[in-house]
């Protein structure tokens, strides 16, 4: 399950945010009659479709794993939080339909009707994220039910089960992460092209639009992350203790950057900043921060798990801080000269910013899930009670099959995207229309004849 989620989550930011970035470029192309922008939007939509197809494979495996690997959780709690998965399922099918319409609308629809067809696509991606985060936030702060005499959930309140105390901070932080990751990754592609000497308007526009989105959202995301961390402090104090490797409940608690928690509660390595943890938690050095020893040992993460959570959290915060510096660098140059930074080091950093965001996404997932251990439903069901009793050889066989499927799926994704990229560069270099595939016969886009494009715009 960890391998499947860690792999699938790499595709999620693109499924959530790439439709919006594509429509932003599409709108620019229509409003300004900009064929470079339309060409970018058309190509991004093709990548979006391929990414969605791969996401179908990885997401379908996940849906089977919930039933096969976690029968205890789904059998007992499915009636409480199952609606969240239902919402995600409906959004998934709606998104598939809308992607198909939008993709082939380049050849069959008039310009502005085609653009407006894509707007619900953004809404469906947000709805899908809503369902998944509602389910996860319920596992972190379960509510909306009572327990009968046998300990089974009864009297389910669907509204309270979906809108749990931590849902808002978790949802907005997740959306920020999705948009940042997609924007930085897309901009990184054109940053690499810029470093290789492709300084035309096409590459400039392909870099500037998504990077501007990312630069604006980066400090906002930092604030959202701080809000989520403070919500965890109030609603999941044991997880917060693991994130900050706090052993004993106390005030004036120092902050440790990295470091390792030992079984006796001491901390090895790391950078110690006096009182900062209490200040970050409650805006005062006198804020009391609960320690891991505030609860029994069998109801909290182990010292190894706490160290993993702490490192994941610190890596995420460190990379986020570096991205803020990169955004400030970009903003300073733009405000001074209305131009991109001229340093090659800026574009080198921009080229790897997307990869840094993907690392942050993985670290955020590790923080959320490992920090909740040993609970799968916080304070109501342990992982050991939820997991399947299938013999080990069966699980290893399934795991091997899943690894092969995922490796093939991601290899196919990279191969298809690289093939499309090479074909697009060849077409741009020759100035010819690509004769095959859905890019042909576009009535108003850059692949159309000049007469047809001008006529449709008029």
C-alpha positions as CSV (number, residue, x, y, z in Angstrom):
1,X,0.0,0.0,0.0
2,X,2.9,2.4,0.8
3,X,4.5,1.7,-2.6
4,X,1.2,2.2,-4.4
5,X,0.3,5.4,-2.7
6,X,3.9,6.8,-3.0
7,X,3.8,6.1,-6.7
8,X,0.2,7.3,-7.4
9,X,0.7,10.6,-5.4
10,X,3.3,11.7,-7.9
11,X,0.6,11.9,-10.6
12,X,-2.1,13.5,-8.4
13,X,-0.7,17.2,-8.6
14,X,-0.9,17.1,-12.4
15,X,-4.4,15.6,-12.4
16,X,-5.6,18.4,-10.0
17,X,-3.7,21.4,-11.3
18,X,-2.7,20.8,-15.0
19,X,-6.2,21.5,-16.3
20,X,-6.2,24.9,-14.7
21,X,-2.8,25.7,-16.0
22,X,-3.9,24.6,-19.5
23,X,-7.0,26.7,-19.4
24,X,-5.0,29.7,-18.2
25,X,-2.8,29.4,-21.2
26,X,-5.8,28.7,-23.5
27,X,-7.5,31.9,-22.2
28,X,-4.4,33.9,-22.9
29,X,-4.2,32.6,-26.4
30,X,-7.9,33.4,-27.2
31,X,-7.9,36.8,-25.6
32,X,-4.7,38.0,-27.3
33,X,-4.9,35.9,-30.5
34,X,-1.6,34.4,-29.4
35,X,-0.8,31.3,-31.4
36,X,2.2,30.4,-29.2
37,X,-0.1,30.3,-26.2
38,X,-2.6,28.2,-28.1
39,X,0.1,25.8,-29.2
40,X,1.2,25.4,-25.6
41,X,-2.3,24.9,-24.3
42,X,-2.9,22.3,-27.0
43,X,0.2,20.4,-26.1
44,X,-0.4,20.6,-22.4
45,X,-3.8,19.1,-22.9
46,X,-2.3,16.2,-24.7
47,X,0.1,15.5,-21.8
48,X,-2.9,15.9,-19.4
49,X,-4.7,13.2,-21.3
50,X,-1.8,10.8,-21.1
51,X,-1.2,11.5,-17.4
52,X,-4.9,10.9,-16.7
53,X,-4.7,7.5,-18.5
54,X,-1.7,6.4,-16.4
55,X,-3.6,7.7,-13.3
56,X,-6.5,5.4,-14.2
57,X,-4.1,2.4,-13.9
58,X,-2.5,3.5,-10.6
59,X,-5.8,4.7,-9.1
60,X,-7.6,1.5,-10.0
61,X,-5.0,-0.6,-8.2
62,X,-5.5,1.6,-5.1
63,X,-9.2,1.0,-5.1
64,X,-8.7,-2.8,-5.1
65,X,-6.1,-2.5,-2.4
66,X,-8.5,-0.8,0.0
67,X,-10.8,-3.7,-0.1
68,X,-8.2,-6.5,-0.3
69,X,-5.6,-5.2,2.2
70,X,-7.8,-3.4,4.7
71,X,-11.0,-5.4,5.2
72,X,-11.1,-4.6,8.9
73,X,-11.2,-0.8,8.3
74,X,-13.6,-0.9,5.3
75,X,-15.9,-3.4,6.8
76,X,-16.3,-1.5,10.1
77,X,-16.0,2.1,9.0
78,X,-17.0,2.1,5.3
79,X,-20.6,3.3,6.2
80,X,-19.1,6.4,7.9
81,X,-16.6,7.8,5.5
82,X,-17.4,5.8,2.3
83,X,-19.3,8.7,0.8
84,X,-16.0,10.6,0.5
85,X,-14.7,7.8,-1.8
86,X,-18.0,7.9,-3.7
87,X,-17.5,11.6,-4.3
88,X,-14.0,11.0,-5.6
89,X,-15.3,8.2,-7.9
90,X,-18.0,10.4,-9.4
91,X,-15.4,13.2,-9.9
92,X,-13.1,10.7,-11.6
93,X,-15.6,9.6,-14.1
94,X,-16.8,13.2,-14.8
95,X,-13.2,14.3,-15.3
96,X,-12.6,11.4,-17.8
97,X,-15.6,12.6,-19.9
98,X,-14.6,16.3,-19.7
99,X,-11.0,15.5,-20.7
100,X,-12.2,13.6,-23.8
101,X,-14.6,16.4,-24.8
102,X,-11.9,19.1,-24.3
103,X,-9.2,17.1,-26.1
104,X,-11.2,16.5,-29.2
105,X,-12.9,19.9,-29.0
106,X,-9.7,21.3,-30.6
107,X,-10.9,19.9,-33.8
108,X,-14.7,20.2,-33.5
109,X,-15.7,23.2,-31.4
110,X,-15.5,26.9,-31.9
111,X,-12.9,28.8,-29.8
112,X,-14.8,30.2,-26.9
113,X,-17.3,27.4,-26.5
114,X,-14.3,25.0,-26.4
115,X,-12.7,27.0,-23.7
116,X,-15.8,27.1,-21.5
117,X,-16.2,23.3,-21.9
118,X,-12.8,23.0,-20.1
119,X,-13.9,25.1,-17.1
120,X,-15.9,22.3,-15.4
121,X,-12.8,20.1,-15.9
122,X,-11.0,22.2,-13.2
123,X,-14.1,21.9,-10.9
124,X,-14.2,18.1,-11.3
125,X,-10.5,17.9,-10.3
126,X,-11.1,20.0,-7.2
127,X,-14.1,17.8,-6.4
128,X,-11.9,14.6,-6.7
129,X,-9.4,16.2,-4.3
130,X,-12.2,17.1,-2.0
131,X,-13.3,13.4,-1.7
132,X,-9.8,12.0,-1.1
133,X,-8.9,14.7,1.5
134,X,-12.3,14.2,3.2
135,X,-11.5,10.5,3.7
136,X,-8.0,11.1,4.9
137,X,-8.9,13.9,7.3
138,X,-11.6,11.7,8.7
139,X,-9.0,9.0,9.4
140,X,-6.9,11.7,11.2
141,X,-9.8,13.3,13.2
142,X,-12.8,10.8,13.0
143,X,-16.2,12.1,14.0
144,X,-19.8,12.0,12.8
145,X,-20.8,8.7,14.5
146,X,-21.7,7.1,17.7
147,X,-20.7,3.6,18.9
148,X,-23.2,0.9,19.8
149,X,-22.8,-1.7,22.6
150,X,-20.5,-3.8,20.4
151,X,-18.2,-0.9,19.5
152,X,-19.6,-0.6,15.9
153,X,-20.4,2.8,14.4
154,X,-24.0,3.9,14.4
155,X,-26.1,7.1,13.9
156,X,-23.8,8.4,11.2
157,X,-23.9,12.1,10.5
158,X,-22.5,12.4,7.0
159,X,-21.9,16.2,7.1
160,X,-19.8,15.9,10.3
161,X,-18.0,12.9,8.9
162,X,-16.9,14.8,5.8
163,X,-16.2,18.2,7.4
164,X,-13.9,17.1,10.2
165,X,-11.8,19.6,12.3
166,X,-8.7,19.2,10.2
167,X,-10.4,19.0,6.8
168,X,-10.1,22.7,5.9
169,X,-6.4,23.1,6.7
170,X,-5.5,19.8,5.1
171,X,-7.6,20.4,1.9
172,X,-6.2,23.9,1.2
173,X,-2.6,22.8,1.9
174,X,-3.1,19.9,-0.4
175,X,-4.4,22.1,-3.2
176,X,-1.5,24.5,-2.7
177,X,0.9,21.6,-3.0
178,X,-0.8,20.3,-6.2
179,X,-0.7,23.7,-8.0
180,X,2.8,24.4,-6.9
181,X,4.1,21.1,-8.0
182,X,2.4,21.1,-11.4
183,X,3.4,24.7,-12.1
184,X,7.1,24.2,-11.1
185,X,7.3,21.0,-13.1
186,X,5.8,22.5,-16.2
187,X,8.0,25.6,-15.9
188,X,11.0,23.3,-15.3
189,X,10.6,21.8,-18.7
190,X,11.0,25.1,-20.4
191,X,13.8,26.2,-18.0
192,X,15.8,23.2,-19.4
193,X,15.0,24.3,-22.9
194,X,16.1,27.9,-22.0
195,X,19.4,26.5,-20.7
196,X,19.9,24.6,-23.9
197,X,19.6,27.8,-25.9
198,X,15.9,27.8,-26.9
199,X,15.2,31.4,-26.2
200,X,12.2,31.9,-28.5
201,X,8.9,33.3,-27.4
202,X,7.3,29.9,-27.2
203,X,9.8,28.8,-24.5
204,X,9.6,32.1,-22.7
205,X,5.9,32.0,-22.5
206,X,5.9,28.3,-21.5
207,X,8.2,29.2,-18.6
208,X,6.8,32.5,-17.5
209,X,3.1,31.7,-17.1
210,X,3.4,28.6,-14.9
211,X,6.4,29.9,-13.0
212,X,4.5,33.1,-12.2
213,X,1.7,31.1,-10.8
214,X,4.1,29.0,-8.7
215,X,6.0,32.1,-7.5
216,X,2.8,33.8,-6.3
217,X,1.5,30.6,-4.6
218,X,4.8,29.7,-2.8
219,X,4.5,32.1,0.1
220,X,0.8,31.4,0.3
221,X,1.5,27.7,0.6
222,X,4.0,28.3,3.4
223,X,1.3,30.1,5.4
224,X,-1.2,27.2,4.7
225,X,1.4,24.7,5.8
226,X,1.9,26.6,9.1
227,X,-1.9,26.7,9.6
228,X,-2.1,22.9,9.1
229,X,0.8,22.3,11.5
230,X,-0.9,24.4,14.1
231,X,-4.2,22.4,13.5
232,X,-2.2,19.2,14.1
233,X,-0.9,20.7,17.3
234,X,-4.4,21.2,18.6
235,X,-6.2,18.1,17.1
236,X,-3.4,15.5,16.9
237,X,-0.9,16.5,19.6
238,X,0.9,13.1,19.5
239,X,1.5,13.5,15.8
240,X,2.8,17.0,16.4
241,X,5.2,15.6,19.1
242,X,6.5,13.1,16.5
243,X,6.9,15.9,13.9
244,X,9.0,17.9,16.3
245,X,10.5,14.9,18.2
246,X,9.4,16.3,21.6
247,X,9.8,13.6,24.3
248,X,8.5,15.2,27.4
249,X,5.6,17.7,27.8
250,X,7.1,21.1,28.7
251,X,7.1,24.8,27.9
252,X,10.0,26.8,26.3
253,X,10.5,23.8,24.0
254,X,13.4,24.1,21.6
255,X,13.1,23.4,17.8
256,X,15.4,20.8,16.3
257,X,16.2,20.9,12.7
258,X,16.7,17.3,11.7
259,X,18.4,15.2,14.4
260,X,17.5,11.7,15.7
261,X,15.3,10.7,18.6
262,X,16.8,8.0,20.8
263,X,14.8,5.4,22.9
264,X,15.8,7.2,26.1
265,X,14.3,10.5,24.8
266,X,17.6,12.2,24.0
267,X,18.3,13.7,20.6
268,X,21.4,13.1,18.6
269,X,22.6,15.5,16.0
270,X,20.5,18.3,14.4
271,X,20.5,22.0,15.0
272,X,18.9,23.2,18.2
273,X,17.0,26.5,18.3
274,X,16.0,27.5,21.9
275,X,12.2,28.0,22.6
276,X,11.3,28.1,18.9
277,X,9.0,25.1,19.0
278,X,6.8,26.6,21.7
279,X,6.7,29.9,19.8
280,X,5.7,28.2,16.5
281,X,3.0,26.2,18.3
282,X,1.4,29.0,20.3
283,X,3.2,32.3,19.5
284,X,4.7,32.3,23.0
285,X,7.7,30.6,24.6
286,X,5.4,29.7,27.5
287,X,3.2,27.5,25.2
288,X,3.1,24.0,26.5
289,X,4.0,21.4,23.9
290,X,2.9,17.8,24.6
291,X,5.6,15.1,24.4
292,X,5.4,11.6,23.2
293,X,5.5,10.3,26.8
294,X,2.2,12.0,27.5
295,X,0.4,8.9,26.2
296,X,1.2,5.2,26.7
297,X,4.0,3.7,24.5
298,X,1.6,1.5,22.6
299,X,-0.5,4.4,21.4
300,X,2.2,6.6,20.0
301,X,4.8,6.3,17.1
302,X,8.0,4.5,18.0
303,X,11.2,6.5,18.2
304,X,12.2,5.3,14.7
305,X,8.8,6.3,13.3
306,X,9.0,9.7,15.1
307,X,12.4,10.3,13.5
308,X,11.1,9.4,10.1
309,X,8.2,11.8,10.5
310,X,10.5,14.5,11.8
311,X,12.9,14.2,8.9
312,X,10.0,14.2,6.4
313,X,8.6,17.3,7.9
314,X,11.9,19.1,8.1
315,X,12.8,18.2,4.5
316,X,9.4,19.6,3.4
317,X,9.9,22.8,5.3
318,X,13.5,23.2,4.1
319,X,12.7,22.8,0.5
320,X,9.6,25.0,0.8
321,X,11.9,27.8,2.3
322,X,14.3,27.4,-0.6
323,X,11.4,27.7,-3.1
324,X,10.4,31.0,-1.4
325,X,13.9,32.4,-2.0
326,X,13.6,31.3,-5.7
327,X,10.2,33.0,-6.0
328,X,11.6,36.2,-4.4
329,X,14.5,36.1,-6.8
330,X,12.1,35.9,-9.7
331,X,9.8,38.6,-8.3
332,X,12.7,41.0,-7.7
333,X,14.0,40.8,-11.2
334,X,10.5,41.1,-12.7
335,X,9.6,44.2,-10.7
336,X,13.0,45.9,-11.4
337,X,13.3,45.1,-15.2
338,X,10.0,43.5,-16.2
339,X,12.2,40.6,-17.5
340,X,13.4,37.2,-16.5
341,X,16.5,36.8,-14.3
342,X,19.6,36.6,-16.5
343,X,21.6,34.2,-14.4
344,X,21.9,30.6,-15.6
345,X,21.8,29.5,-11.9
346,X,18.3,30.8,-11.7
347,X,17.2,28.6,-14.5
348,X,19.1,25.7,-13.1
349,X,17.3,26.1,-9.8
350,X,14.0,26.5,-11.7
351,X,14.7,23.3,-13.6
352,X,14.9,21.2,-10.4
353,X,12.1,23.1,-8.5
354,X,9.5,20.7,-9.8
355,X,11.5,17.7,-8.5
356,X,11.8,19.4,-5.2
357,X,8.1,19.8,-5.0
358,X,7.5,16.1,-5.7
359,X,9.8,15.3,-2.8
360,X,7.8,17.7,-0.7
361,X,4.6,15.9,-1.7
362,X,6.1,12.6,-0.7
363,X,7.3,14.0,2.6
364,X,3.9,15.5,3.4
365,X,2.3,12.1,2.8
366,X,4.8,10.4,5.1
367,X,4.2,13.0,7.8
368,X,0.5,12.5,7.6
369,X,0.4,8.7,7.6
370,X,3.4,7.7,9.6
371,X,2.7,10.3,12.3
372,X,-0.7,8.7,12.9
373,X,0.8,5.3,13.8
374,X,-0.2,2.9,15.3
375,X,-3.7,4.1,14.4
376,X,-5.3,3.8,11.0
377,X,-8.4,5.5,12.4
378,X,-7.1,7.8,15.0
379,X,-7.8,6.5,18.5
380,X,-10.4,4.1,17.2
381,X,-8.7,1.4,15.2
382,X,-5.1,0.2,15.0
383,X,-3.4,-0.8,11.8
384,X,-3.1,-4.3,13.2
385,X,-6.8,-4.5,13.5
386,X,-7.5,-3.3,10.0
387,X,-5.0,-5.1,7.9
388,X,-5.8,-8.4,6.0
389,X,-4.8,-11.7,7.5
390,X,-3.6,-13.0,4.1
391,X,-0.5,-15.2,4.3
392,X,2.8,-13.5,3.5
393,X,3.5,-15.3,0.2
394,X,0.2,-14.0,-1.2
395,X,1.1,-10.4,-0.3
396,X,4.6,-10.7,-1.8
397,X,3.2,-12.1,-5.0
398,X,0.7,-9.2,-5.2
399,X,3.4,-6.7,-4.4
400,X,5.6,-8.1,-7.2
401,X,2.7,-7.8,-9.7
402,X,2.0,-4.2,-8.6
403,X,5.6,-3.2,-9.0
404,X,5.8,-4.6,-12.5
405,X,2.5,-2.9,-13.5
406,X,3.6,0.4,-12.1
407,X,7.1,0.3,-13.6
408,X,5.5,-0.5,-17.0
409,X,2.9,2.3,-16.6
410,X,5.5,5.0,-15.7
411,X,7.9,3.8,-18.4
412,X,5.0,4.0,-21.0
413,X,4.1,7.5,-19.7
414,X,7.7,8.8,-20.0
415,X,8.1,7.2,-23.4
416,X,4.9,8.7,-24.8
417,X,5.7,12.2,-23.4
418,X,9.2,12.1,-24.8
419,X,7.9,10.9,-28.2
420,X,5.4,13.8,-28.3
421,X,8.0,16.3,-27.2
422,X,10.4,15.1,-30.0
423,X,7.6,15.3,-32.6
424,X,6.7,18.8,-31.4
425,X,10.3,20.1,-31.6
426,X,10.6,18.6,-35.1
427,X,7.4,20.2,-36.2
428,X,8.5,23.6,-34.8
429,X,11.9,23.4,-36.4
430,X,10.4,22.6,-39.8
431,X,7.3,24.8,-39.6
432,X,5.1,21.9,-40.8
433,X,1.8,20.8,-39.5
434,X,1.8,17.5,-37.8
435,X,-0.1,15.3,-40.2
436,X,-1.3,12.6,-37.8
437,X,-3.1,12.4,-34.5
438,X,-5.6,14.6,-32.7
439,X,-3.5,17.8,-33.4
440,X,-4.5,17.8,-37.0
441,X,-7.6,19.7,-38.3
442,X,-7.7,22.1,-35.4
443,X,-10.2,24.8,-36.5
444,X,-8.6,27.7,-34.7
445,X,-5.3,26.5,-33.2
446,X,-1.8,26.8,-34.5
447,X,-2.2,23.6,-36.6
448,X,-5.0,25.1,-38.6
449,X,-4.5,26.9,-41.9
450,X,-4.3,30.7,-41.6
451,X,-7.6,31.2,-43.4
452,X,-9.5,28.8,-41.1
453,X,-7.9,30.2,-38.0
454,X,-8.7,33.8,-38.9
455,X,-12.2,32.9,-40.0
456,X,-13.1,31.2,-36.7
457,X,-11.6,34.0,-34.6
458,X,-13.7,36.5,-36.5
